[in-house]
Amino acid sequence: MLATFDFDKIIKAAGDNQRPPVESWSPELSGDIDISIDSAGIWRHCGDEFARTEIPKLFARILCKEGQQYYLKTPVEKWRIEVADVPFYVVHLDSLQTERGIQLRFITATEDVVILDRQHPLRLAKTDGSEATIPYIKVRDDMEAKLSRNVFYQLVELAEIDEKRQQLYLYSNREKFLLGEFGSYRLGV
C-alpha cells in the first residue's frame, strides 16, 4: 500500500527541531511509502530527490529501524521506506580541542551531529565481492552513517600511525579507534 504523509501532523509531532520520542510510539504498520534513501544518503520520493531540504531533515528525526527495515514513525502512523545501504551520510568533519582532548564531530546531510566516542564508534566494512572498504559511524539506535570520501580523507590526515602494527588510529573523547591498515584496502565510498 503506497500513501502520502500528513506533513502538518509530522511537523506538529516533531516539534522544534528536537528528535521526538519515536521509540515510545507503537503505531501499527500503515504500509509502504515510496520514499527511499540511496547509497549517498539522498532522500527521494517516487524516484525524485526532494526539492526542499527541510523535508529529509524532518523525516530523519522520525526515522527508526526495526530489524533490517526502516520506518518513518509518528504517534499514529508507521510507514516502511527503502534504504539502499544506511540512512545517513556524513558530509562534514570538525576536530575540536576540548577538556577531554581531541573530539571528532561528524555532521550528516540531514544535520545530525555525531561525536566519535564509545557510543558512536567507527566501523570499517568490506563491500560484497570487492576489496573496497567503506567507513561507517553509529548515529543512534541501530542506525549508521556512511562517511563521504572527502571526510574519510580528512580522517586519514588526522590519524596517528602505528609503524610497528602498520595501522592508522584516531583519537576522540579519550578513545582510540582503528582507521585502517596500510595498503590493505581500497576506499569504496
C-alpha positions, 0 to 999 in steps of 0.5 A: 500500500503506497500513501502520502504523509500528513506533513502538518501532523509530522511537523506538529509531532516533531516539534522544534527541531528536537528528535521526538520520542519515536521509540515510545510510539507503537503505531501499527504498520500503515504500509509502504511509502515510496520514499527511499534513501540511496547509497549517498544518503539522498532522500527521494520520493517516487524516484525524485530527490526532494526539492526542499531540504527541510523535508529529509531533515524532518523525516530523519528525526522520525526515522527508526529501524526495526530489524533490517527495515526502516520506518518513518514513525509518528504517534499514529502512523508507521510507514516502511521506506527503502534504504539502499545501504544506511540512512545517513551520510556524513558530509562534514568533519570538525576536530575540536580541542576540548577538556577531554582532548581531541573530539571528532564531530561528524555532521550528516546531510540531514544535520545530525551531529555525531561525536566519535566516542564509545557510543558512536564508534567507527566501523570499517566494512568490506563491500560484497565481492570487492576489496573496497572498504567503506567507513561507517559511524553509529548515529543512534539506535541501530542506525549508521552513517556512511562517511563521504570520501572527502571526510574519510580523507580528512580522517586519514590526515588526522590519524596517528600511525602505528609503524610497528602494527602498520595501522592508522588510529584516531583519537576522540573523547579519550578513545582510540579507534582503528582507521585502517591498515596500510595498503590493505584496502581500497576506499569504496565510498 
